[in-house]
Amino acid sequence: MIETARRTLKEIAASIPDTAPGMERQMLIGDLIAKQSPAERSALRKLMDSYLLRMSKLNASDIDLGGYGSSKYVWYRIYGDKKPDKDIGTFTLDECNVLIQSILIERQRLFLYENRSLDLSYTVYEDEKMNRFRSNVYFDLDHLALNMRAINTVIRPYKGLEFHPNVTKVMSLAHTHQGLTLITGITGSGKSTTLDSIIDANNHSVDGHVVIIASPIEYVHKPDRCIIRHREVGRDVLSFKDGAVQALRQDPDIIMIGEMRDPDTIMTALEITDSGHKVFSTLHTASAVETIDRIIGEVPPIEQERVRMRLADTLSCVMSQKLVPTLDGKLTLAKELMVMSPSVRAAIKNNNTGEIYQMMAESSDLGMMTLEQDLKRLYMAKKISLDTAIVTANNKRRFQQIMNLSPVGD
């Protein structure tokens, strides 16, 4: 079947005239795919599916293909390192264009042509197992490129996050019925996985209604003690902001906003939290202090004082995380935790966020910790190397200090 699909792929790519430029070329490819028989389109999808199912065998988190940057290979990220899989063979640029467009429906193609980028979820069924992927299609020098990230089909146990009991109270609807909790970190740091663990813990421990707004929906939760609504941006709702506003009319207890990616969504998240709801979301920031400064800096100067006050009143917790290479070649979670206390709240209101780091370092009894303290814990537990800890630290000088090492520049 794979050989048949490869042959179909080559035939379609060979029929594309060399004279067709950029976007016109992609639209022509879309038309050619639409003219294929259902059996031929199915074969192309199964070819892509075979490369996705290979991820499980390789313990890969991501797959990349297409565009000039891939050098004709299919690439996999395995335990943090991205490498080409030379056992699969190579694809021409047009073969990749065809293969990528073959998994899209017409509406998705039109969106891609207009916006030059498309987020989508993709599912592959293997026997009775459902394998889901978070995907992004984009342009690389007029040709299509694709990244897909495997979505965990098993929730990471909440206990594995090793939260202090006080932090668990903040995360749990049973103990705290309102407040904004933010999970932050760079792309690929496991923010969505952490959020899913928190939602799952609530789902099995308290009666309520959870509305999840994400782009795309990753893990699909099975309702237990909670009704759980999954609303995918672009499919079930037009934007994060729209989903959050609409959720207020749906009688939710918990609202999860997949990402606060723009000022409108940030302001909406603060407003719905202020209305008495428990809200979870993510940001692309590396530390708790940076998170506060980033939110305030996202709005015009005339609005910043008001946002600072509202943030101080609504924020419950900030967890910043990184995935760190372990001594056995895998990855482990390093985290920083800031829980709102009267002193942290006052520091935000008085625009003294520079004082918060020291408050976190000295408030372990409340469940707070700095990233550097957690890296020390991982190193002392012989899970990571000293060099890895130093490289991962946000503030290398402070890490050197708590380890009693000779100071180096940040």
Buried (B, 14 or more C-beta within 10 A) or exposed (E): EEEBBBEBBBEBBEEBEEEBEEEEBBBBBBEBBEEBEEEBBBBBBBBBBBBBBBBEEBEBBBBBBBBEEBEBBBBBBBBEEEEBBEEBEEBBBBBBBBBBBBBBEEEBBBBBBEEEEBBBBBEBEEEEEEBBBBBBBBBBEBBBBBBBBBBBEEBBEBEEBEBBEBBBBBBBBBEBBBBBBBBBBEEEBBBBBBBBBBBBBBBEBBEBBBBBBBBBBBBBBEEEEBBBBBBBBBBBBEBBBBBBBBBBEEEBBBBBBBBBBEBBBBBBBBBBBBEEBBBBBBBBBBBBBBBBBBBBEBBEEEBBEEBBEBBBBBBBBBBBBBBBBBEEEEBBBBBBBBBBBEEBBEBBBEEEBEBBBEBBBEBEEBBBBBBBBBBBBBBEEEBBBEEBBBBBBBBBEBBBEBBEEEEEEE
